[in-house]
Amino acid sequence: MDVTLPDAVVDGTGGRIVLLVLDGLGGLPDAETGLTELEAAATPNLDRLARTAALGLHQPVEPGIAPGSGPGHLALFGYDPIRYNIGRGVLSALGVGFDLRHGDVAVRLNFATLDGEGKVRDRRAGRPPDEENRRLVEKLRQGVQPRGGVEIFFEPEKEHRAVLVLRGEDLVPHVTDTDPQETGLEPLRVQARSTEARHAAEVLQSVLDGARKVLSDEPKANALLARGIDAYHHYPSFEERFELRALAIARYPMYRGVARLVGMDTCAIADSDAGSVAALAEHYAEYDFHFVHFKAMDSRGEDGDYAGKVKAIEAVDALIPEVEKLEPDVIVVTGDHSTPARLRSHSWHPVPILIASPWARPAADAAFGERACMRGELGVFPAKHIMTLALAHAGRLAKFGA
C-alpha cells in the first residue's frame, strides 16, 4: 500500500504554527568582513530565539539548483517543488485575485525600458509606483486587441509587475520566456517547445508585439517581458493534507498566489512589515497555521545592496517580540531561497532555518546565521520536510507504524 508522509500520520490536533519567511534570506560572506548579510545584521531577538530552537540549513529544491520563489515557497509548504512546480504567471494571477479557470494560461509580465535600438536598458522600468502600474495596465486593456479567437486579460500586480491571462482553445503553455535576463540585449521571441504549443506561442508573441506598439510613447515602460508561463490546474489543499486552517499574510501578490494555490486564506494588510505582524495578531485565534512573508531582503539582494539587505533583516528582527507575545507553539524562521547581494540573484546556497519550540535541541551559544546553522541539529535537509518537522514540534503527528 502506498503511504504518503506526513499526510498519513497527521493527527489534526495540537499547537499553532507561525512560519516567518524572510524572502531571499541566505547570503554570501562580504569580501571585507567575511560575514554574510544575516551574520552582519544586529539580530538580538532572532539570536535569542535561536537559543530555544533547532537550527539547520535547507535545500529548497536540489543541491546546486537556484529556485524561483514559487518552488521555494511550495517546498516550505510541504509540497515537493519538482512534482508540484507551476509557472509564476499562475501564482501572480491567483495573487491579484483573478478567477482562473482550468486551462487558462497565465503570464507574469515585467514592464521594461527599451533603448532606441530595441535593446533592454532596464528590465524593471525603474520600478514604477503602483498607481503608474495601474495606469499602464489600463492603457494595455484599451489598446491591445485579442488574437486568434483567444480572450486576453491584463491585470496590475505591483511596481513593474503585471499579469496576462490567455483563455481559449488549444493553448498549450510549453513556450519560452522573452526576458533576456540581462540589459543590452533585445527581448527574446516566444518559441514553442513542442508542436502542440505553436498556437500559444503565436498568440502570446502577437499580444506582446501589440503591447509594444501601445506603449511606444511611454518614456520608461515602453515594452513587456514575459516570464513564468503556465496553465492553471488544481492542487491538493493544505487543509486536506495537514488538517490545518491556514492564513497567508503577504504584501506582494505572487506570494498570496502560491498560498491560494494550496488553499490558504489571505487577508488585507497595511503596506508595511509592521502591518503584516499586526494582521497576524488580529487573525491569530482564527487559524492553526500562519504564513507571514517579508520581501525586502530579496529586493535588496537582487539590487546588490549588501547594507540594505542587512538593514532589512534588522527591521524584521525588531518585530519578533510582537510575534512572541502571541505565544505560538512553534515559530519557524527561514527564507524561500538565498539571494546574496554579491550575486544579485537567487542562488543555490542552502538557507538558514530555525524551528523554535519546547521540543528543540538548542545550543547554549547559538545564534541565527549561516555558519551557526551549519552546526545545528537539523543539518542540511530538503525544504519539503520543513512542514513535517513543524507538525511534529506542534504535536500534530501520530506515531508511524506499530
N, C-alpha and C positions, 0 to 999 in steps of 0.2 A: 504494500500500500504506500502511495506517495504521501510524504509528510512535509509540510511547509512550516519552517520555523522562522520567526517565533509565533506565527499565527496560530499554530495548533495548540500552543500551551498558554495562550492569553487568558488571564483569569477574569478580567472585567471589573475587578475591584482593586482598591489600592490608592496610592497617593497621587498628587498633582505634579505635573512636569512642566517646567519652563525651559524652552530652548531659545537661547540668545545667539543669533548669528551675526557676527561681525564680518561682513562681506569682504572677501579678499584678505583675511587676517594674516596669513602666513607671509613671511618676508625673507630677505637675504641680508647677511651682515654688511654693514656700511664699511667702505674701504678704510675710513679713518678710525672709527671707534670699534669695529669688529662686532657691533651689535645689530640685530635685526630691529625693525621698527617696533615690534612688540617688546623686545628686550630693552630698548632705549626708552620706551614710554614709562612715565611715572604712574604705576597702576597699583596703588596700595590696597584697593578693595579687591581687585582680581587676585592679587598675590595672597591676601588673607583668605579668600575663597579657595584658592589652590591648596591651602594647608588643611582643608577639610574635604579634599577631592581626590578622585582617581585621575591621574594625568596620563597623557599619551599623545600620539600623532596619528591622524587618519589619512588614508589614501582615498580621495573622492571616487576615482574610477579604477585605474590600474597603475602600477609603478611606471613613471615616465610619461604618463598621459596628462596633458593640461586640460582640465574640464571647462566646459561652459557653465554658466550659472544654473541652467536647467538641470543637467545631470548632477551637478554638485548638490543642489537642493533635494532632488529626488533621492539621492543617496542618504542625505541627512534624515529624510522622512522614512527611511527603511525600504526603499524601492531600489532594486538592482538597476543602476543607471545605464547599463548596457541593454538589458532586456526591455526596460521601460523608456528608453530615450525617445524624446519627441522634440521637434523643432521649436526654436524660441519664438517664432511667429505665433504659434498656438498659445504659448504661455502669455505673450503680450496681449493677444486678443482677449483671452479669458481675464487677464488682469485689468483691462479697461472696461470690463463688464459686457463685452459683445456676446450675444447669444449665438454661439457657434452651433452649427448642425453637423451631423456625421458627414464626413467627406469634404467639408469646407477646407479650402487651402488658405492658410494664414501666413503672412509675410511680415517680418519685422523690418521697418524702414528706418534709415538714417537720413535726415536732411543733411546735405553736404554742399560744399562750395567747390565749383569747378573754375579753373582759370580760363583765359581766352583761348587756350589750345585744347580745352576739354579735359584737362587733367585735374585730378583731385588735389585741391590746395588745403582743404580742411574737411576731414571725414565727419565732423560733428557740427559744421556750420556755425562755429563759435558758441555752441551750447545755448541756443536762443531760449528766452524765458517761456514759460508755459503758455502765456497769453499769445505770444507770437506763434508758437506751435499751433495753437487752435486756429489762428487766422490763416496760416499756411494750409492746414488741412481743409478748411472750408473752401479755399481757393482751388484745391485739387478736386474736391467734390463737385464744384461748379464747372470746372474746366475739362476734366478728363472723362472721356466717353467710354462706355462699355465696349468690349471687343469680343467677337466670335460668339455672341449669344451668352456670354458669361456676365453675371452681375458682379459689380465691384463696389467695395465699401472701404472708405478711408476713415480711420479713427485716430484722434490725437492720443499720445501716450504721455511723454514728459520730455522737456527740453528739446533735444534734437531727434527724439524717437517718435515714430508713428507706426500705425498698423494698417496693412492692406489685407482684405479678405476677398478671395475669389470664390464664387459659388456658381456651379454649373455642372454639366455632364462631361465625363471623360477627362477630369482634371487629376492627373497622376503627378504627385509632387516631387518626383525624382529629378529635380533640376538644380542647377548650381547657383550659388550666391553671385552677386555682382560687385560686392565690396572688395577692392584690391588689397585692403588691409594696410596700405601704405599711401603716403602722399606722393605726388609726382607721376602717378600712373593714371591712365584712363579707367573709368568704370568698366568692369568686365561685362561681356554679353551673357545673357542667360543661355545656358546649354542644357539640353535634355540628357539625362544619364541613361535613359532607355528609350526604345522606340515608342513605348506607350506614353511617355512623358512629353512628346514633341508638341502636342496641342497646348499643354500647360506652359511650356517654355515660350511658345509663340505669343500666347495671351499675356503672360507676365512681361515679356520684353516690350510688347506694344503699349502696355499701360505705363511702363517706365519711360518709354520714348515720349508718350503723350504728356506725362508729368513734367518732363524736362522742358517741353515747349511752354507749358503753362507757367513754369517757374523761371523762365528765361530772363525776365525783367527784375528778378529779385537780386539785391546786392550781395547776399550771403547764401541763403538757402535756395540755390538755383538748380538742384538735382536731387535725386533719390538714389540711395544704395540699398539693395535688397539682401536680406540675410535670414537665416533660420527658417527656411521654407518647409512647411509640412502640412499634413492633413489631420484634422481632429478625429479622435476616436475615444471611446470610453475607457477609463482606468478603474481598477478595483479601489474602493474608497478606503481612506484612513480609518474611518469608524468601523467599517466591515472587517478590516484586518485586525485592528488593535483594540477595538471597543473603547475608543477614546473620543469624546466630543472635543473637537479641536477648533481653535481660533487662530487665524493668521493676522498679525499686526505688522503691516509693511507699507511704507510710504510710496514705493515705486510699483507701478502696475505689474511689471513682469513677475515679481515675487508673489504678489497676490494671485497672479495667474497660475503659477506652479502649485500654490496651495489649493486653489479652486479645482485644479485638475484632479487632485486626490480627495476632493470633497470637504475641505476645511471651510468653515465660515470666515468671512472677512468683516472688518468694521471700518468706519470712518475715523480718521485720526488727524490731529494737528500736524502741520508740516514741520516737525522737529523731532529729534530723538527723545527729548523730554515728553513730547506729546505721545510718542509711542508707549513710553513707560506709564504715562497717565492712563492710556487706553487699557493697558494690561491691568492696572489696578481697578479700573471701572468695571471690567468684564470678568475679573478673576474668578469669582464664585460661580459663574455660569458654565465654565468649561473645565475639562480634565487636563487638557494639553494646550499650551500657548507657545506659538512661534512668533518671536519678535525679531525683526530684521533691521539692521543698521548698515547703511550704504557707504558712508564717506570713506572708509578705509580703502575700498576698491577703487573709487573715483580718484583719490589722491595717488594710489599706487599706479594706476594707468597714466596719470599725468607725470609720473616720475618725481613726485613731490614727497621725498622721504620725511621731511619735517612736518608736512601737512598730514601725512598718514599717522605719524606719532601723535600729533595733537588730536586727531580723530579718535584714536584708541583711548587717549586720556579722557576725552569727553564722555565716552561710553562708561569708562571706569567710574566716573563720578556719579553715574546713575545706578550703580549696582546696589547701594544701600536701600534705594526705593524698591528694588525687586525683592531684596531680602526681607523687607518689612512684611511682605505677603506670606512669608514662611512656606514657600514651596517645599514639597518633599524631595524634589530633585531639581537642581539647576544645572543645565548643560550650557557651556560657553565654548563656541568654536567658530570656524568660518566654513564657507562652502568650497573654498579653494584658496590658494595663495596668489597674491598679486604683488610681487616685490617691486618696489619703486625702481630698482636698478634695471629691471626687465621691461617696465611699463606695460605689462600684460599679465594675464593669467599664466600660472606656471604649474609644473608637475610636482612641486615640492610638497611633502606631507604637511598637514595642517594641525596646529596645536589644538588640543581639546582638554577641557576639564569637566568632570561629572561629580558635582558636589552632592553628597547625601550622607546620612549616618552610617552607611554600609561601605564607604570607600576605605582604601588603604593608603592614606596620605603620608608624605614625608614631612617631618617637622620643619625642615628648612625649605620647603617647596616654594616656588614662585611660578608665575604664569609666563612662560617664554619657550621658544623652540627647544633650547638645549635642556631646560628643566623638564620639559615634557618628554624628551627622549629617554629620560631616566625613570619615567613613571611606570606604574603597574600595567597600564594598558598596552605599552609598546607601540608598534606601528601596525595598524589593522585597517581592514576595509571599512569605509564610512557607512556602508549599508548595514553594519552591525550596531551602529550607534543607538537606534531605536530599541534593539534587543537589550542593550545594556541599560538604557534609561528605564525601560519597563521593569527590568529586574530590580534596579535600585528603588523603584517605586512600589515594589511588592505586587506587581501585576502579572507575573508569570508563574504558572504551576510547574511542578516537577515534571520532567520528561521521562516517560517510561516507568516501569515497575520498580 
